[in-house]
Amino acid sequence: MKSFAVKCLAALLLSAQMVNACYAITLNAFIEQATQESLFQKQSAEVALTKNPSPQVQAFAKQAIADHQKLFPRLKQLGEKLRMDVPTELSIADKARQLRLESRDDSFDRIYIESQTESLQRQVMLFKKETMQSENPELKAFAQSELVDLEKQAEKAQVLREKLKPSAGALTAPTPAK
């Protein structure tokens, strides 16, 4: 019952967050949303490493942590320079997503990679939007400089997601009797 309640809470919070995930209205929102996605990717990768994932997922999780360690200080420095708040912990919705991951044992790899793929896709859309619409030259330049790496990460996640997709099995036509 507890697991069902956690899943319901996670779904509700996630759906509310997804509505606003790609629409940074203020300068502060871009920094906040980019940081939140990076924090989620790092912390869920840390969870992944405790779940004894497959070698491919383990390598992906290690890379996600390394990517966060590169991106987060730059986000923080830029946010502080522009006098913006930079989150240092997960949002409530991201905490719910992480709880969902922590509660999984079966199919963990697939659920983890799906969450990473979705997070990276949101982050790529956020950065693309910032490169096209930002009125702040520093934020625009920052988003442009990070976009290529984010797109590569998102592509790796998508490839891994396809490999981990559950197979429905091939349907074959019955062979005719002779």
C-alpha positions as CSV (number, residue, x, y, z in Angstrom):
1,M,0.0,0.0,0.0
2,K,2.9,2.3,0.9
3,S,4.4,1.7,-2.5
4,F,1.2,2.5,-4.3
5,A,0.9,5.8,-2.4
6,V,4.5,6.7,-3.2
7,K,3.8,6.0,-6.9
8,C,0.6,8.1,-6.9
9,L,2.4,11.0,-5.2
10,A,5.3,10.7,-7.7
11,A,3.0,10.6,-10.7
12,L,1.0,13.7,-9.5
13,L,4.1,15.7,-8.7
14,L,5.9,14.7,-11.9
15,S,2.9,15.6,-14.1
16,A,2.7,19.0,-12.5
17,Q,6.5,19.6,-13.0
18,M,6.4,18.4,-16.6
19,V,3.9,21.1,-17.5
20,N,6.4,23.8,-16.6
21,A,9.7,22.0,-17.1
22,C,10.6,23.5,-20.4
23,Y,9.3,27.0,-20.0
24,A,11.8,29.1,-18.1
25,I,9.9,32.4,-17.8
26,T,12.5,34.3,-15.9
27,L,16.3,34.2,-15.9
28,N,16.2,32.6,-12.5
29,A,13.9,29.9,-13.7
30,F,16.5,28.7,-16.3
31,I,19.2,28.4,-13.7
32,E,16.8,26.7,-11.3
33,Q,15.4,24.2,-13.8
34,A,18.8,23.4,-15.3
35,T,20.2,22.8,-11.8
36,Q,17.2,20.7,-10.7
37,E,17.6,18.4,-13.7
38,S,21.4,18.1,-13.1
39,L,20.8,17.4,-9.4
40,F,18.2,14.7,-10.2
41,Q,20.5,13.1,-12.8
42,K,23.4,12.9,-10.3
43,Q,21.4,11.7,-7.3
44,S,19.5,9.1,-9.3
45,A,22.8,7.9,-10.7
46,E,24.1,7.5,-7.2
47,V,21.0,5.4,-6.4
48,A,21.7,3.4,-9.6
49,L,25.2,2.5,-8.4
50,T,23.8,1.0,-5.2
51,K,21.4,-1.2,-7.1
52,N,24.1,-3.3,-8.8
53,P,23.0,-2.3,-12.4
54,S,24.2,-3.9,-15.6
55,P,27.7,-2.8,-16.7
56,Q,26.2,-0.5,-19.4
57,V,23.9,1.2,-16.9
58,Q,26.7,1.4,-14.3
59,A,28.9,3.2,-16.9
60,F,26.1,5.5,-17.8
61,A,25.5,6.3,-14.1
62,K,29.1,7.1,-13.5
63,Q,29.2,9.3,-16.5
64,A,26.0,11.1,-15.2
65,I,27.8,11.9,-12.0
66,A,30.9,13.1,-13.8
67,D,28.7,15.3,-16.1
68,H,27.0,16.8,-13.0
69,Q,30.3,17.5,-11.4
70,K,31.3,19.5,-14.5
71,L,28.0,21.3,-15.0
72,F,26.8,22.1,-11.5
73,P,29.8,24.4,-10.5
74,R,29.3,26.3,-13.8
75,L,25.6,26.8,-13.1
76,K,26.3,27.8,-9.5
77,Q,29.0,30.3,-10.6
78,L,26.8,31.8,-13.3
79,G,23.8,32.0,-10.9
80,E,25.8,33.7,-8.2
81,K,27.3,36.1,-10.7
82,L,23.8,37.1,-11.9
83,R,22.6,37.2,-8.3
84,M,20.2,34.2,-8.8
85,D,19.3,31.5,-6.4
86,V,20.9,28.2,-7.2
87,P,19.1,25.1,-5.7
88,T,21.3,22.7,-3.8
89,E,18.8,20.0,-3.2
90,L,16.1,18.1,-5.2
91,S,12.7,19.6,-5.6
92,I,9.7,17.8,-4.1
93,A,8.8,16.3,-7.5
94,D,12.3,15.1,-8.0
95,K,12.4,13.6,-4.5
96,A,9.3,11.7,-5.5
97,R,10.9,10.5,-8.7
98,Q,13.9,9.4,-6.7
99,L,11.8,7.5,-4.2
100,R,10.2,5.7,-7.1
101,L,13.7,4.6,-8.3
102,E,14.8,3.6,-4.8
103,S,11.8,1.4,-4.4
104,R,12.6,-0.6,-7.5
105,D,14.5,-3.8,-7.7
106,D,13.0,-5.6,-10.7
107,S,13.4,-3.7,-13.9
108,F,15.5,-1.0,-12.1
109,D,17.9,-0.5,-15.1
110,R,15.0,0.2,-17.5
111,I,13.2,2.6,-15.1
112,Y,16.4,4.4,-14.3
113,I,17.4,4.9,-17.9
114,E,13.8,6.0,-18.8
115,S,14.0,8.7,-16.0
116,Q,17.4,9.8,-17.2
117,T,16.3,10.0,-20.8
118,E,13.3,12.1,-19.9
119,S,15.3,14.4,-17.7
120,L,18.0,14.9,-20.3
121,Q,15.3,15.6,-23.0
122,R,13.8,18.2,-20.7
123,Q,17.2,19.7,-20.1
124,V,18.1,19.8,-23.8
125,M,14.8,21.5,-24.6
126,L,15.4,24.0,-21.8
127,F,18.9,24.8,-23.1
128,K,17.7,25.1,-26.7
129,K,15.0,27.5,-25.7
130,E,17.5,29.6,-23.7
131,T,19.9,29.7,-26.8
132,M,17.0,30.9,-29.0
133,Q,15.1,33.3,-26.7
134,S,17.4,34.5,-23.9
135,E,17.8,38.2,-23.6
136,N,20.8,37.7,-21.3
137,P,24.0,37.3,-23.3
138,E,25.8,35.3,-20.5
139,L,22.9,32.8,-20.1
140,K,22.6,32.5,-23.9
141,A,26.4,31.8,-24.3
142,F,26.3,29.4,-21.4
143,A,23.4,27.4,-22.8
144,Q,25.0,27.3,-26.2
145,S,28.3,26.1,-24.8
146,E,26.6,23.2,-22.8
147,L,24.0,22.2,-25.4
148,V,26.2,19.9,-27.5
149,D,27.3,17.9,-24.4
150,L,23.7,17.6,-23.2
151,E,22.5,16.4,-26.6
152,K,25.2,13.7,-26.6
153,Q,24.2,12.6,-23.2
154,A,20.5,12.5,-24.2
155,E,21.4,10.5,-27.3
156,K,23.4,7.9,-25.2
157,A,20.5,7.6,-22.8
158,Q,18.1,7.1,-25.7
159,V,20.2,4.3,-27.2
160,L,20.4,2.6,-23.8
161,R,16.7,3.1,-23.4
162,E,16.1,1.3,-26.7
163,K,18.3,-1.6,-25.6
164,L,16.5,-2.0,-22.3
165,K,13.0,-1.7,-23.7
166,P,10.9,-4.7,-22.7
167,S,10.3,-7.0,-25.7
168,A,6.8,-8.1,-26.5
169,G,8.2,-11.0,-28.5
170,A,7.9,-11.5,-32.2
171,L,4.6,-12.7,-33.5
172,T,5.0,-15.3,-36.2
173,A,2.4,-16.7,-38.6
174,P,1.6,-20.3,-38.1
175,T,3.3,-22.5,-40.6
176,P,0.9,-24.2,-43.0
177,A,0.4,-27.9,-42.6
178,K,1.6,-30.0,-45.5
